Amino acid sequence: MHKSLKIGLVCYPTFGGSGIVATELGKALAEKGHEIHFITYSKPVRMEWFTKNMYYHEVSVSDYPLFEYAPYELLLSSKLVDVAINQKLDILHVHYAIPHASAAFSAQQILKTRNIDLPFITTLHGTDITLLGKDKSFQPVIEFAINQSDSVTAVSESLKEDTYQFFDIKKDIEVIPNFIDPSLYHFAEDIELRAQFAEKDEVIITHISNFRKVKRVDDVIRIFEGVQQQLSAKLLMVGDGPELHQVKNLARELGISDKVFFLGKSKRIEQITSISDVFLLPSETESFGLVALEAMASGVAVVSSNVGGLPEVNKDGVTGFLNEVGDIEGMIASVLTILKDKDTLARFKTNALEHSQKFELNKIVPEYENLYLSLVKN
Ligand code: GMT
């Protein structure tokens, strides 16, 4: 039995993949007997009301007339100091570099003046490097905070390479991929739910995201438009975000809105993936694509772009297909190939499920645990 640790976890508590990874990691570690302290501005969406060994500390962002923008990073650093002292944290693990890594560094320095040594790990998730991080307005601070971290992990080989390319990084970056809890996805197909959207002989195509530009949700609609000309199909669009309004209009303009269901945000995406045949993820950039892995764990074939970490998750011609970003015609052809007959679809679905097993929680969580143990002094 490993030493049980008191671990502070910092993340974005919303529907984004980094917050989901952090929350699922916290749950798995709590289950293994570690004490987990989430420190963030609201309760992580996947955190249950009360789970043994799991605690939540809110960073309250107060209004003060002088501030046009509340200084979240300072408030977070102060909270980290407070939680580290009062809960006697052994280690801090921050998910998403901006602004969590620099807040952790500043908390670490403050704690040093009180003779407390608190190592911190930064996990890079994607847009903190590929979109925001390399922006000149963040770059110097992010580079510094990554280099000051006691350990740095990235969620794919591709993100690791991008980080070395965009920044002057002096540290080794360890790749620890996203993971899934397989027990969540062994969910029998919900026949009644399926019947709400599609006839027996129709296929269901699904997309789940935060509907940001980077997800290219327009492409999802256009791909579906091409597919439904060839066979009877329905499209489920799950999530919410800045592009939602525009993409609903596009479905109307293309005359397919009766075949497209916009379902909003969902905490239980496994119910939706359990009734899906093909998952679409045509993103502009994607460091890993957790949502594609979640779909695969439900036995859903994936058609995605070939960027970032997606080729590490979706195996071309095996678990689905990879096409160039923006290659709508190519993606239509890929979906049609998967759906060409029942046996082909079944083969892709089985392969997707099998490949997802490489990323099961019991294989990945010990990698984080070993990293913590290597940094914590007795
Ligand atoms: O995909 C998003 O826009 C959300 C973002 C996040 O940080 O919450 O997701 C990133 O982290 C996930 C978890 O590591 C990865 O699976 C996603 O691929 C990555 N998104 C991008 O790189 C665009």
Residues whose N, C-alpha, C, O or C-beta is under 5 A from the ligand:
A	BS01	GMT	G16 G17 S18 G19 V21 H125 G126 T127 V155 T285 E286 S287 F288 G289 L290
